[in-house]
Each structure stands twice: as structure tokens, then as C-alpha cells.
């Protein structure tokens, strides 16, 4: 049974019992992603790391490595 079919079945049951319908699947996914991103930024600040641009900085180091000095 797919998620959509399960949602339709749950909505039908809720209507028959006089209850409110459950939230549609995928309705709150962006809110979860935002909260996850905010939590990671907070943890970075607490650990005294930059909260923004870490991925770009890392990719830049991989794509454009600095030449090693020969001492």
C-alpha cells in the first residue's frame, strides 16, 4: 500500500468516526529540514566553528588544493 492510499484510508476512517483528518503526507518535511539545518548551525557555533560556508570551503579545498611547500 502506498503512502497516498494509506492517507486516503485514514482520512476516510476519520471522517466516518467524526474525527479530524490526519495531515497530508509530506506536509511538514520542509519544516523538519529547516529545523535540522538550524540545529547544525547552532552546534557549529557552540563548538566554535563557522556556522555558514563550511561545505563550500571544504569543496574549495578539494577542488583547488594549495601546493605543498618543500622545506
N, C-alpha and C positions, 0 to 999 in steps of 0.2 A: 504494500500500500504506500502510495507516495505521500509526501507532506501535505500537498493540496487536498488529496482525498481524505486524509485524516482530519484536516481542518474543517472541511465541509461536513463530515460526520459529527465532529464535536460541536459545530455551530448548530446543526440540526437537533442534536440531543439537548443542547442548552435551550433552544427555542421551545422544544416540546416540554421541558421542565420549568419554563418560565424564568430561566436564568439569563444573565448577560452572556453574549458570545465571547469566546476566547480571542486574544489578539491574533491578528493575521501573521502567518509565518514571515520572518524577515523584517518585521516592522521596526524592531529596536536594534538591528545589527549595527547601524552606523553609530548609535549612542554607545554601544559596547566598544567599538573601535576607538572612538574619541576618548572614552574613559581609560582604556588601555594605554593610549598614547600619552595622555596626561599623567598617568601613574609612572610610566617610564621616564618622562621628563622630570617628574618630582624626585624619583630615585636617583637620577643623574645629578641633580642639584645637591641632594643630601650627600652624595658620595664625592662632591666637589669635582664633577666632570662637566663639560659643556652640555647643556640640555638640547641644543639645536645644532644641526650640521654635522653630526658625528658620522653619519653614513656617507655623506658627500666627501668628508675629509678622508675617511678610510678608502673609499673608491679612488680618490685622487692619489693617495699614496701607492695604491696598487697599479694604477694606470700610468703614473708618472713618477717612477722611483728616482730618488736622488742618487747621483753617482757616489760611490763609496770613496772616501779619501784614503789614499795609500800612505800611511805614516810609518 
